[in-house]
Amino acid sequence: MTTEKKIVVLGAGVIGLTSALLLKKWDSNYDITVVGAHLPGDIDIDYTSPFAGANWHSFADADDLRLQNFDKPGYYKLIELAENEPKSGIWVKDNISYVTDIQFKSQGSNPVSFLPWFKDFVHEFKILDKSELPDGIAFGYKFKGVIISVPIYLNYLLQENLSIGNKVHRIAKIKNINEVRHYHSSGLKADFVINCTGLLANTISGFKETKRNFPVRGQVLHVRNHAKNEVSVEGFPNLNNEMLYLMPRKEGGCIIGGCFLQEFANTKVDEALTKRIIERAIKYVPELIDPNYKNNPTSIDIIRTNVGLRPFRESGARVEIDEDNDWLIHNYGAGGGGYQGSYGMCREVVRLLYEILRQEDSLTKHKL
């Protein structure tokens, strides 16, 4: 099989950088160039990866096997990086999930309905005893989780790409996907393009998209306060699009959110939401303002309030060969699960390209 192929990966977020890295590791003969209007270190509302939490806590339903299979490889890979690659910015922490009394009663007070599909997949899964639950919480569980410091991790992925021989270039925003084939670092036309453009897929012509791609607004606080574990709480009255999630970062401080808004007027900071986030965080994670825990301040010390957009797609991520262009593979629409699903989604890209090349090789041999 001929593998000396020129590939351009469009998009330098977590999906694009991981796609390029896994492709090169699969076949070192691939000549890969990653291009994007934004690169790690940039902050822009269109560049969604820097705004993430990020962690592993699969959003898949019990019957969503496709998303489960995207998420599964990331769990073990991220734990491996946490244990063996300190420069990746990942560490292992208990992931604790709480359900409020109100939410528990609204769903029939049945604990089984709150158990995640991954209870038998992750390490050290445990249903919490009532004595371990804070006031106002009816049900909870924990497992061995991972938290990713995204500024560090994105740069880690960038450096891994460069060290393995991939090229990375900044370009202007493109209008037509066909342009991308002319951005290979060799100056020659690329054989394949991997489309990892996230929300920007809506702005590019040259391929068909029959599903709705849409942004979901999130708001998080980056704070200097420290916490012991990762914590999430669901079920706040009359606020179905809000929850609490808190992720202590390896270098110190925490990310605290959040909300899940499909329809929103703007991307300005919602000060009322910030206040609610702080109140919830202090209630359910009291060590945040306890000086006896890692010299925490006695109030929430905010470094920055971030408003970001999650790149969702109706019916889930698009990871497939384009129906009209056999040189184009799509890999976008991960929603809020880009980091945890990145390894599974990008492994599928590797498989799809292998299948294309195998068919090409078979056709060539047949002609001979």
Stockholm file with secondary structure:
# STOCKHOLM 1.0

chainA/1-368         MTTEKKIVVLGAGVIGLTSALLLKKWDSNYDITVVGAHLPGDIDIDYTSPFAGANWHSFADADDLRLQNFDKPGYYKLIELAENEPKSGIWVKDNISYVTDIQFKSQGSNPVSFLPWFKDFVHEFKILDKSELPDGIAFGYKFKGVIISVPIYLNYLLQENLSIGNKVHRIAKIKNINEVRHYHSSGLKADFVINCTGLLANTISGFKETKRNFPVRGQVLHVRNHAKNEVSVEGFPNLNNEMLYLMPRKEGGCIIGGCFLQEFANTKVDEALTKRIIERAIKYVPELIDPNYKNNPTSIDIIRTNVGLRPFRESGARVEIDEDNDWLIHNYGAGGGGYQGSYGMCREVVRLLYEILRQEDSLTKHKL
#=GR chainA/1-368 SS CCCCCEEEEECCSHHHHHHHHHHHHHCTTCEEEEEESSCTTCCCTTCCGGGCCCBCCCCCCTTCHHHHHHHHHHHHHHHHHHHHCGGGCEEEEEEEEEEEHHHHHHTTTCGGGGCCGGGGTSTTCEECCGGGSCTTEEEEEEEEEEEECHHHHHHHHHHHHHHHTCEEEECCCCSBGGGGGGCCTTSSCCSEEEECCGGGGGGCBSSCCCSCEEEEEEEEEEESCCCSSEEEEECCTTCTTEEEEEEECTTSCEEEEEECBSSCSCCSCCHHHHHHHHHHHHHHCGGGGCTTTTTCCSSCCEEEEEEEEEEEETTSCEEEECSSCTTEEEEECBGGGHHHHHHHHHHHHHHHHHHHHHHHHHHHHHHC
#=GC SS_cons         CCCCCEEEEECCSHHHHHHHHHHHHHCTTCEEEEEESSCTTCCCTTCCGGGCCCBCCCCCCTTCHHHHHHHHHHHHHHHHHHHHCGGGCEEEEEEEEEEEHHHHHHTTTCGGGGCCGGGGTSTTCEECCGGGSCTTEEEEEEEEEEEECHHHHHHHHHHHHHHHTCEEEECCCCSBGGGGGGCCTTSSCCSEEEECCGGGGGGCBSSCCCSCEEEEEEEEEEESCCCSSEEEEECCTTCTTEEEEEEECTTSCEEEEEECBSSCSCCSCCHHHHHHHHHHHHHHCGGGGCTTTTTCCSSCCEEEEEEEEEEEETTSCEEEECSSCTTEEEEECBGGGHHHHHHHHHHHHHHHHHHHHHHHHHHHHHHC
//
